[in-house]
């Protein structure tokens, strides 16, 4: 089909078509309904199939159909506003899709997943406006999970403003749902964004607020709040490693108690060695590089290959710790292998982790290994 589209174009149009790989991705999005073909593609498709555009695509959209709010990453899509009651089964429909989105995120990264999740999140918001309680409360709960996931995807893509908007929407819907688990979860998501903004005190404030009703919280939500408290304390001017360890030890003691059925916030079950990952990350910030390397070696020795993007982030952090010890050869080897993952996932977080490695390699920057590391990182400047 891609070949036929190219052949159907005249010389002028053909000169402005994107690459075959880009056309293939566009074709997949048209087939799945994620996007509608735009000029010149409707004409090219009609020519390939030997039909008129009206025969192939139907009549123009009728008056009264409402456009989705446009964004930088989601195409303008037309759909009819929801009419009538909202079926309660829709709540489970949306929740059951979340685990698949989380899995896709680990492999694909944000740029391929944002359009799909954003479309569903906006539909949930529309349905919640039309639904009666308790269906509305259920939809708001699903909306919190989708908005939090979008906040994460945009954060991973490097769009802090969009991330902040979705995380704020998640907190708003959590309060409307009146579910203390969701309110706490949304607060830890606000803390997660503050970590990337390097606002340690803000991280601590959100994480402590998330624990305000600790007795009402399930173990998983308490783990998230404790982990973010630990991250926040590792970022403060006064480096209190004992405090960080105590918070992470408390979280570690809760992992085996996680038994809820919530489809969101399952990193502690999904990520192998979850608490060790958090501890190693905080140790790098605290300057405990050898302890961090020992943890990374243990964690990454058994990491599943399916978690490509997350593994890349962990490898970059491992390389940063090795650069500080220093172990230049290993640091360069790992940085080189990790760099190849960036293009496939579009993860700005991974780029950021790679760019941070030279800051810990100043002692050997003038060596051959230092120059090689500089060449690897230069492509992400």
C-alpha positions in Angstrom: 0.0 0.0 0.0 2.8 2.4 0.8 4.4 1.7 -2.6 1.1 2.2 -4.4 0.5 5.5 -2.6 3.9 6.8 -3.7 3.2 5.6 -7.3 -0.2 7.3 -7.3 1.4 10.7 -6.5 2.5 13.1 -9.2 6.0 14.4 -9.2 5.3 17.5 -7.2 3.4 15.6 -4.4 5.9 12.7 -4.4 8.8 15.1 -3.8 7.1 16.2 -0.5 6.0 12.8 0.8 7.7 11.6 4.0 9.9 8.5 4.2 8.4 5.0 3.6 8.7 4.2 7.3 6.7 7.4 8.1 4.1 6.5 5.6 3.8 3.0 7.0 3.2 4.4 10.5 0.6 6.8 9.1 -1.1 3.9 7.4 -1.3 1.9 10.6 -2.8 4.9 12.4 -5.5 5.3 9.6 -6.3 1.7 9.8 -6.7 1.7 13.6 -8.8 4.8 13.6 -6.2 6.8 15.6 -6.0 9.4 12.8 -7.9 10.4 9.7 -6.0 10.9 6.4 -5.4 14.5 5.5 -4.5 16.1 2.2 -3.0 14.8 0.0 -3.7 11.3 1.2 -7.5 11.0 0.7 -6.9 11.7 -3.0 -4.0 9.2 -3.2 -6.0 6.5 -1.4 -9.0 7.1 -3.7 -6.8 6.8 -6.7 -5.2 3.6 -5.5 -8.6 2.0 -4.9 -10.2 3.4 -8.0 -13.0 5.1 -6.1 -14.1 8.6 -5.5 -13.2 10.2 -2.2 -16.9 10.3 -1.2 -17.3 6.5 -2.0 -14.2 5.7 0.1 -14.6 8.1 3.0 -18.4 8.7 3.1 -20.2 12.0 3.3 -18.7 15.0 5.2 -19.3 15.0 8.9 -22.8 16.3 9.7 -23.3 19.6 11.4 -23.3 19.3 15.2 -20.4 16.9 15.6 -18.0 18.1 18.2 -14.2 18.4 17.7 -11.8 17.1 20.3 -9.6 19.8 21.9 -6.5 20.0 19.7 -3.1 19.4 21.2 0.5 19.2 19.9 0.4 15.4 19.6 -3.3 14.4 19.1 -4.8 15.1 15.7 -8.1 17.0 15.5 -10.7 14.2 15.4 -14.5 14.6 14.9 -17.0 12.5 16.8 -20.6 12.8 17.9 -21.4 13.9 21.4 -22.6 11.1 23.7 -26.4 10.7 23.9 -28.4 8.9 26.5 -27.4 7.1 29.7 -23.8 5.9 30.3 -23.5 2.1 30.7 -21.7 1.1 34.0 -19.8 -1.6 32.0 -17.8 1.2 30.4 -16.0 1.7 33.6 -14.5 -1.8 33.4 -13.9 -1.4 29.7 -11.5 1.5 30.3 -9.9 0.0 33.4 -9.2 -3.3 31.7 -7.2 -1.6 29.0 -4.8 0.1 31.5 -2.4 -2.9 32.0 -1.9 -3.1 28.2 -1.0 0.6 28.1 1.5 0.2 30.9 3.1 -2.7 29.1 3.2 -0.8 25.8 4.8 2.2 27.5 7.7 0.1 28.7 8.5 -1.0 25.2 7.4 1.8 23.0 7.9 4.9 25.0 5.6 8.0 25.0 5.4 9.2 21.4 3.5 6.2 20.0 1.2 5.8 23.0 0.1 9.4 23.8 -2.5 9.7 20.9 -4.3 6.6 22.0 -4.4 7.3 25.7 -5.3 11.0 25.2 -8.3 10.1 23.0 -9.6 7.6 25.7 -8.9 10.1 28.5 -11.0 12.8 26.8 -13.8 10.3 26.1 -13.8 9.3 29.8 -14.1 13.0 30.7 -17.0 13.5 28.4 -18.8 10.4 29.6 -18.3 11.4 33.3 -20.1 14.7 32.5 -23.1 12.7 31.3 -23.2 9.9 33.8 -25.2 9.6 37.0 -23.6 8.5 40.3 -22.2 5.9 41.0 -21.2 5.4 37.3 -19.8 8.9 37.3 -17.6 8.1 40.3 -16.3 5.0 38.6 -15.5 6.9 35.5 -13.8 9.6 37.5 -11.6 6.9 39.1 -10.7 5.6 35.6 -10.1 9.1 34.5 -7.6 9.6 37.3 -5.6 6.6 36.1 -5.7 7.8 32.5 -4.8 11.4 33.3 -1.9 10.2 35.6 -0.6 7.9 32.8 -0.8 10.8 30.3 1.0 13.0 32.9 3.8 10.4 33.0 3.9 9.9 29.2 4.2 13.7 28.6 6.9 13.9 31.4 8.8 11.1 29.7 8.5 12.9 26.4 9.9 16.1 27.9 6.7 18.2 27.8 6.6 19.4 31.3 3.7 21.8 30.8 1.4 19.1 29.3 2.5 16.7 32.1 1.5 19.3 34.7 -1.9 19.9 33.2 -2.8 16.2 33.1 -1.5 15.6 36.6 -3.5 18.5 37.9 -6.6 17.1 36.1 -5.9 13.7 37.8 -5.9 15.4 41.2 -9.1 17.3 40.5 -10.9 14.1 39.4 -9.5 12.2 42.4 -11.1 14.7 44.7 -14.4 14.5 42.8 -14.3 10.7 43.1 -14.0 11.1 46.9 -11.7 8.0 47.0 -8.8 8.5 49.5 -6.7 6.0 47.5 -7.0 8.0 44.3 -6.4 11.3 46.1 -3.2 10.0 47.6 -2.2 8.4 44.2 -2.7 11.7 42.4 -0.6 13.5 45.0 2.3 11.1 44.5 2.0 11.8 40.7 2.4 15.5 41.4 5.5 14.6 43.5 6.8 12.6 40.5 6.7 15.6 38.2 8.4 17.7 40.9 11.4 15.3 40.9 12.1 16.1 37.3 11.8 19.8 38.1 14.4 19.2 40.8 12.2 20.7 43.5 13.1 18.6 46.5 10.9 20.4 49.0 7.9 20.2 46.7 8.4 16.5 46.3 8.5 16.1 50.1 5.4 18.2 50.6 3.3 16.3 48.0 4.5 12.9 49.3 3.8 13.8 52.9 0.3 15.1 51.9 -0.3 11.8 50.3 0.2 10.1 53.6 -2.1 12.4 55.5 -4.8 9.6 55.8 -2.4 6.8 56.1 -4.7 4.5 58.0 -7.2 4.6 55.1 -4.6 3.8 52.5 -3.8 0.4 51.0 -0.2 -0.8 51.0 0.5 0.0 47.4 -0.5 3.7 47.8 1.6 3.9 51.0 4.6 2.5 49.2 4.3 5.2 46.5 4.1 8.0 49.1 7.1 6.6 51.1 9.2 6.2 47.9 8.5 9.7 46.8 9.4 11.0 50.3 12.7 9.2 50.0 13.4 10.8 46.6 12.5 14.2 47.9 14.9 13.9 50.9 17.7 12.7 48.6 17.3 16.0 46.7 17.5 18.4 49.7 20.6 20.4 50.3 21.3 18.5 53.5 21.9 14.9 52.4 20.3 12.6 55.0 21.0 9.1 53.8 19.7 7.6 57.0 16.3 9.2 56.5 16.2 8.0 52.9 17.0 4.4 53.9 14.4 4.4 56.7 11.7 5.6 54.3 12.7 3.0 51.7 12.9 0.3 54.4 9.3 1.1 55.4 8.2 0.8 51.8 10.1 -2.5 51.3 8.2 -3.9 54.3 4.9 -3.3 52.5 5.6 -4.8 49.1 4.5 -8.3 50.1 1.3 -6.9 51.5 0.1 -5.4 48.1 -3.0 -7.3 47.2 -5.5 -4.8 45.9 -7.1 -5.0 42.5 -6.5 -1.5 41.3 -5.0 -1.6 37.8 -3.1 1.7 38.4 0.1 2.4 40.4 1.5 -1.2 40.0 5.1 -0.3 39.4 6.0 -2.0 42.7 4.7 -5.3 41.3 5.6 -4.7 37.7 9.2 -3.6 38.1 11.7 -6.3 39.2 13.6 -5.1 42.4 11.4 -2.0 42.6 12.7 -0.8 46.0 16.3 -1.5 45.0 15.8 0.6 41.9 14.5 3.5 44.0 17.4 3.1 46.5 20.0 3.0 43.8 18.6 6.1 42.2 18.6 8.0 45.5 22.2 6.8 46.3 23.5 8.4 43.0 22.0 11.7 44.1 23.4 11.3 47.6 26.9 10.5 46.2 27.0 6.9 47.5 28.3 5.7 44.1 29.8 2.4 45.0 26.7 1.3 46.9 24.6 2.4 43.9 26.8 0.5 41.5 26.4 -2.7 43.6 22.7 -2.3 43.5 22.5 -1.6 39.8 24.7 -4.6 39.0 22.3 -6.8 41.0 19.1 -5.2 39.5 20.1 -5.2 35.9 21.5 -8.7 36.0 17.9 -10.0 36.1 16.0 -7.2 34.3 13.6 -8.4 31.6 14.4 -7.4 28.0 10.8 -6.3 27.4 11.3 -3.2 29.7 13.6 -1.6 27.1 13.0 2.0 28.0 13.1 1.5 31.7 16.3 -0.6 31.4 17.8 2.2 29.4 17.2 4.7 32.1 18.6 2.3 34.7 21.7 1.6 32.6 22.3 5.4 32.2 22.1 5.8 36.0 24.5 2.9 36.4 26.9 4.5 33.9 26.7 7.8 35.9 27.7 6.0 39.1 30.5 4.2 37.4 31.7 7.4 35.9 32.0 8.9 39.4 33.9 6.0 41.0 35.6 6.1 38.4 35.3 3.1 36.1 35.6 4.8 32.7 35.6 1.7 30.5 32.4 0.2 31.9 30.8 3.7 31.9 31.5 4.2 28.2 30.4 0.7 27.2 27.0 1.1 29.0 26.5 4.6 27.8 27.1 3.5 24.2 24.6 0.6 24.4 22.0 2.8 26.1 22.2 5.6 23.5 20.8 3.2 20.9 17.5 3.0 22.8 16.7 6.7 22.7 15.7 6.9 19.1 13.3 4.0 19.4 11.4 5.2 22.4 11.6 9.0 22.2 12.2 9.2 25.9 13.4 12.6 27.0 14.0 11.2 30.5 16.5 8.8 29.0 18.2 11.6 27.1 18.4 13.6 30.3 20.0 10.7 32.2 22.6 10.2 29.4 23.4 13.9 29.4 24.1 13.8 33.1 26.8 11.2 32.9 29.7 13.6 31.8 28.9 15.7 34.9 30.3 12.8 37.0 33.1 12.0 34.6 35.1 15.3 35.0 38.1 13.4 36.6 38.8 11.6 33.3 37.2 13.9 30.7 40.6 14.5 29.0 41.3 10.8 28.5 40.5 8.6 25.5 37.5 7.3 27.3 36.4 10.8 28.2 36.5 11.8 24.5 34.6 8.7 23.5 31.9 9.5 26.1 31.8 13.1 24.8 31.1 11.8 21.3 28.3 9.5 22.5 26.6 12.2 24.5 27.1 15.0 21.8 24.3 13.5 19.7 21.8 14.4 22.5 23.0 18.0 23.1 
